[in-house]
């Protein structure tokens, strides 16, 4: 006869596993304690995005579409249509530096962005061409 302490309540199957909060712990060998592990934050592009802008960028050659989406991601982070390019855009767009600059030139030629280039400094990009879009007040 099984022991009562190992029996599940009759309504145990009604509990949804996704509703139970789980705290991840990591063992620290130096202190001999368990510490909470930070959950990875999900990154997303803040919308709404102008579909005509995205469609135009995706129709351009090279990495223009990927760089365009990366620019919109940075616009959502900074809440400004003007962003200074950092190394993060290379990681987000999954491209090399030369491909990034070629994509910027392509987007600029399509009049989707304007680029302020300064010698020895990173370019400053302003998204244009989506009047009436979600960031028109910026």
C-alpha positions as CSV (number, residue, x, y, z in Angstrom):
1,X,0.0,0.0,0.0
2,X,1.6,3.4,-1.0
3,X,2.3,6.0,1.5
4,X,-0.1,8.9,1.7
5,X,2.6,11.5,1.5
6,X,3.4,10.6,-2.1
7,X,-0.2,10.8,-3.3
8,X,-1.3,13.7,-5.5
9,X,-4.5,15.5,-4.8
10,X,-7.3,14.4,-7.0
11,X,-7.5,17.8,-8.8
12,X,-3.7,17.9,-9.5
13,X,-4.3,17.5,-13.2
14,X,-6.2,20.8,-13.3
15,X,-3.1,22.8,-12.6
16,X,-1.6,24.4,-15.7
17,X,2.2,24.1,-15.7
18,X,2.5,27.5,-17.4
19,X,0.8,29.2,-14.6
20,X,3.3,28.1,-12.0
21,X,6.1,30.7,-11.7
22,X,9.5,29.2,-11.9
23,X,12.6,30.9,-10.5
24,X,15.8,29.7,-12.0
25,X,18.7,29.2,-9.6
26,X,22.4,28.8,-10.2
27,X,24.8,27.2,-7.7
28,X,27.7,29.4,-6.7
29,X,30.5,27.1,-5.8
30,X,32.6,29.8,-4.0
31,X,29.9,30.8,-1.6
32,X,28.0,27.5,-1.5
33,X,24.7,29.2,-2.2
34,X,22.1,29.3,-4.9
35,X,21.5,32.6,-6.6
36,X,18.7,33.8,-8.9
37,X,19.5,33.8,-12.5
38,X,18.2,36.8,-14.6
39,X,15.8,35.8,-17.3
40,X,16.7,36.7,-20.8
41,X,14.8,39.7,-22.0
42,X,12.9,39.4,-25.3
43,X,13.8,42.1,-27.8
44,X,11.3,43.3,-30.3
45,X,10.7,46.1,-32.8
46,X,8.4,48.7,-31.4
47,X,5.5,49.2,-33.8
48,X,3.4,50.0,-35.6
49,X,5.7,50.1,-38.6
50,X,4.8,51.7,-41.9
51,X,4.3,48.8,-44.3
52,X,5.1,50.8,-47.4
53,X,8.5,51.8,-45.9
54,X,9.3,48.2,-45.0
55,X,8.1,46.9,-48.4
56,X,10.2,49.5,-50.3
57,X,13.3,48.6,-48.2
58,X,12.8,44.9,-48.7
59,X,12.6,45.4,-52.5
60,X,16.1,47.0,-52.5
61,X,19.2,44.9,-53.2
62,X,21.6,43.6,-50.6
63,X,21.1,44.0,-46.9
64,X,18.9,47.1,-47.2
65,X,15.8,45.4,-45.7
66,X,17.7,44.0,-42.7
67,X,19.4,47.3,-42.0
68,X,16.1,49.1,-42.3
69,X,14.5,46.8,-39.7
70,X,17.5,47.3,-37.5
71,X,17.1,51.1,-37.8
72,X,13.5,50.8,-36.8
73,X,14.5,48.8,-33.8
74,X,16.9,51.6,-32.7
75,X,14.2,54.2,-33.4
76,X,11.9,52.3,-31.0
77,X,14.7,52.2,-28.4
78,X,15.6,55.9,-28.5
79,X,12.0,57.2,-29.3
80,X,13.6,59.4,-32.0
81,X,13.7,59.2,-35.7
82,X,17.4,60.2,-35.6
83,X,19.8,57.5,-34.4
84,X,23.6,57.4,-34.1
85,X,24.9,54.1,-35.5
86,X,26.7,51.8,-33.1
87,X,28.2,48.3,-33.4
88,X,24.8,46.9,-32.3
89,X,23.3,47.6,-35.7
90,X,25.8,45.2,-37.3
91,X,24.7,42.5,-34.9
92,X,21.0,43.1,-35.4
93,X,21.2,43.3,-39.2
94,X,23.7,40.4,-39.3
95,X,26.0,42.1,-41.8
96,X,29.6,43.4,-42.1
97,X,30.6,47.1,-41.9
98,X,30.9,47.4,-45.7
99,X,27.6,45.8,-46.3
100,X,26.0,48.2,-43.8
101,X,27.4,51.3,-45.5
102,X,26.3,49.9,-48.9
103,X,22.8,49.4,-47.5
104,X,22.7,52.9,-46.0
105,X,23.6,54.3,-49.4
106,X,20.9,52.2,-51.0
107,X,18.3,53.3,-48.5
108,X,19.4,56.9,-48.9
109,X,19.1,56.7,-52.7
110,X,15.5,55.4,-52.2
111,X,14.8,58.4,-50.0
112,X,13.9,56.3,-47.0
113,X,16.6,57.7,-44.8
114,X,19.0,60.6,-44.6
115,X,22.6,60.1,-43.5
116,X,24.8,62.7,-41.9
117,X,28.4,61.6,-42.4
118,X,31.3,63.1,-40.5
119,X,35.0,62.3,-40.8
120,X,36.1,60.0,-38.0
121,X,32.7,59.7,-36.4
122,X,29.8,57.3,-36.8
123,X,27.0,58.3,-39.2
124,X,23.8,59.8,-37.9
125,X,20.7,58.4,-39.6
126,X,17.3,59.9,-39.8
127,X,14.3,57.8,-41.0
128,X,12.2,59.7,-43.5
129,X,9.6,58.9,-46.1
130,X,6.8,57.7,-43.8
131,X,4.8,60.8,-43.1
132,X,1.7,60.1,-41.1
133,X,3.5,57.1,-39.5
134,X,3.8,56.2,-35.9
135,X,6.8,58.4,-35.2
136,X,5.6,61.6,-37.0
137,X,5.7,63.5,-33.8
138,X,9.4,62.8,-33.2
